[in-house]
């Protein structure tokens, strides 16, 4: 039951992050992309940049500070390696972004969050 609630809130967070990105001029290319190395929450494009976005939703604003770490980012980066060529087909720059969300707060967008 707890896992189902977490899944539902995660999907809601991803929906909100996608809407926010659209408002900022991004086009959503894909949602919940599954790869052999993990899942990518959102793939978005604006101009010559394709962003692979990890979305974190927390019930409390204070919990956002610990929502993402190097281990989680490395997993997303590994997943990106599996599919980047499917989305960056015209030589666009690619990057891994993070969007942090909590009730009552504006989304926090961390551009280019993964730099190995």
N, C-alpha and C positions, 0 to 999 in steps of 0.2 A: 504494500500500500504506500509506504513512504517513497519507494522508488518511482511509483506511478505519479505521485505528486511532484517529485523532482523533475520527472520527464515533462510533465505538463507545464510547470513553471519555466523550464528551460526552453520549451517551444515558444512560450509567450515572450520570453526575453529575446529570442531570435526574431520573432515577428516584429517586436518593437525596434530592435536594432536595424532590421531591414527597412522599416518605415523611416527611421531617422536618417539612414544613409541616403535614401531616395530624396528626402528633403534637402540634403546637402549636395545633390547633383550626381549621386552614384547610380549606376544601373546594376540591379541584382542579376547576376548571370546564373547562379545556382544556390540551392539551399541544401544543407545536410548531405554533403558529398562524402560518400563512404569509399575508403581506400583500404588496401591490405594493411596499412600502417595506422589507420585511425580515421576519424571523421573531421571534416571541415564544416563549420557551421554555416558560413556564408562565403560566396565568391562575388565580388563586386568590381565594377570597372568605372573609372572616370578618366576621361582623356586617354593618356597613354600609360595608365597605371592599372594593374589588376591586383586587387587586395584579397587575400585569403584571410577571413575574419573569424577569430575566436570570440564568442560571446559568453560573458559571465553575468548571470543574474543572481543577486543576493537579496535576502529579505531586509537586511539592514545596510545602510550606507557605510558604516564602519567596517563591515565585512569585505568590502570591495578591495581594501588594501592588501588582503592576503588571497584574493580570488585567483590570481595568476602567478605563476612562478616559472623558473627556467625549465623545469622538467615538463610542465604542460606545454610551454611554447615549443620545446624541442619535438614533442609528439606532433604538434600541428605542423611544424616545419617538415618533418618526415613525411607526413601525409601529403603536403604540398608537392614534394618532390615526385610523388606518384602521378599527379594530375596537372601540374603547372602547364605542360605543353598542350593540354586540351583547351586551356582558357587564354593563354598568352600566345596567340597564333601569329600576331603581326609584329613581333619583336617588342611588345610592351614591357615596361618594367614590372616586376612582381615584388610583392612584399607581404609580410604577415602583420596584420593589425589586430588589435584587441578592442572590444567595446565592453565597458563595464556598466551595468545597470542596477539600479535599486529604486524602490518606490519613493516618489517625491523628489527625485534628483534628476538632473539632466544627464544624458548619457556621457560617459567619459571615453573618448576615442583616443587610443594610443596608436598613432601611425608608426609603421615600421618597428614594431615591438621586438622582433626577433633579429638579432645581429650576431651570428655565430662568431 
